[in-house]
Amino acid sequence: MFIVLVSLFFTSCLPFQTLNSTTYIKPKESFLLGINAHGKFLAKVTNTSFTPITIWKCPTSGGKHSPVTLNQSATIKVKVEKNTALQIENDSEEQISIQLKVRGDIGLSMGYQK
């Protein structure tokens, strides 16, 4: 009985899982979050660098849409659809850093792209 209660507790807490990360992106590169099959997630992105960044939604089926420019010290919350990646571009000549807080499906593949 105890094992069943513990299992139910952890299962009921799954929707409240979060992922927190400080991520560094090299000059002229992009960071991709969610480049795999996954459910919906909400990403809170804070630009902790001095240069603006661009955020795109990229469906795993191809293409990209909904660009947003995030200036220095700005924060945005982005609702990301099922099977859609978030691409964060660093077009500057400097390495940048961002803070990420992700809620929802956090079984997300991550990677960098030149």
PyMOL commands that set and color helices and strands:
alter all, ss='L'
color gray80, all
select helices_A, chain A and resi 2-16
alter helices_A, ss='H'
color red, helices_A
select strands_A, chain A and resi 18-25+29-33+41-47+53-59+65-70+75-80+84-90+96-104+110-113
alter strands_A, ss='S'
color yellow, strands_A
deselect
rebuild
show_as cartoon
